[in-house]
Amino acid sequence: MEEITCLEGPVIRVNGELVLFIPLSAGGDELVEYSRGISEVQGEFLRINIPDWLADVLRIEEGDLVCVHNSDGTFHIGPRNPRRVY
């Protein structure tokens, strides 16, 4: 049975880009394999850049909490508290 890693963290803006930093020591090391191609290890963190188009689809902004997990053998990211669409 696959072990699922699920973490939460805030989205921040770095040099105009939305970014999520996941501490490797808090479980980010378990997500490296699943997030290849969209992430990079920077020091003690897994850095995930969130392109504007994806932020629009997920309806996330700077300061929002997002959840990341590796269920079904793939990397998932989504808002902790999704915004309503009116």
URGI-V680754 format. One record per pair of residues at least 12 apart in sequence whose ideal C-beta (glycine too) atoms are under 8 Angstrom apart, sorted by the first residue. I is the first residue (numbers start at 1). J is the second residue. Records with the same first field share a line. If there is no record, write none. Layout:
I: J  J
This chain:
2: 71  73
3: 30
4: 69  70  71
5: 27  30  31  69  70
6: 67  68  69  71
7: 22  26  27  28  31  67  68  69
8: 65  66  67  68  80
9: 21  22  65  66  68
10: 63  64  65  66
11: 50  55  60  61  62  63  64  65  66
12: 62  63
13: 62
17: 49  50
18: 49  50  51  52  55  60  61  62
19: 47  48  49  50
20: 47  48  50  66  68  77
21: 42  45  46  47  48
22: 45  46  48  68
23: 44  45  46
24: 41  44  45  46
25: 44
28: 45  46
29: 46
30: 70
31: 46  68  70  75
32: 46
34: 70  73  74  75
35: 48  68  75
38: 75
48: 68  77
50: 77
58: 77  78  79
59: 79  82  83  85
60: 79
64: 79  80  81
65: 79  80  81
66: 78  79  80
67: 79  80
